[in-house]
């Protein structure tokens, strides 16, 4: 698999478990492609599209409210119904799209936030502390790098020198990544190990977010009112029956998706 998304080769990074690192790099490539590799199918562009669609609808809705007694195109009943129905259909299917799980049939495989979360958890043993730092080529042992940097500062005569943010000389970035991984792994700084992995609690919290009541409601609504016409037995399978949703519930879904995507893409 190509390593175009990774700034540093395996030979340039500070790792000891070579085989695990090789598998880790392959997964990083795959996950990065799912997140942002394609404008049509990737997760991040789709989340942007969801939020932009919602923002435009909010603007149109507010203009209708302000100009309620005036004759504008947006006040036309047919046009208003078209706008409302388009918004509801788009947002409902967009939410369900991100909740789709992996399909066993390759021809029906999907890219979704839920599949990404499931796959990251499934391969969590690859996200070791040393691999975590290696993404940006950061030094695992950052203290000696810092000391050498301070030695170079002695003859600088008060000049300001900018520290590097990536690569083997970026000691402060390495220090901060260690601290972040301490939080993700639940390991104290004194007990750090190259093979530390992310704790179960982190994934449990993310899975709880993706199982939130509002997401379940939107998925149920899409399955039984929008994407499909549910028969009587299907409708009765839900305690309250399929229900439509409010605008604020759409915003709640956006917030959940952004939190999970940020946790996976930036923190994990």
PyMOL commands that set and color helices and strands:
alter all, ss='L'
color gray80, all
select helices_A, chain A and resi 10-12+18-36+43-66+73-75+77-99+106-108+113-122+124-126+129-134+142-156+171-185+189-191+200-210+213-226+232-236+247-267
alter helices_A, ss='H'
color red, helices_A
deselect
rebuild
show_as cartoon
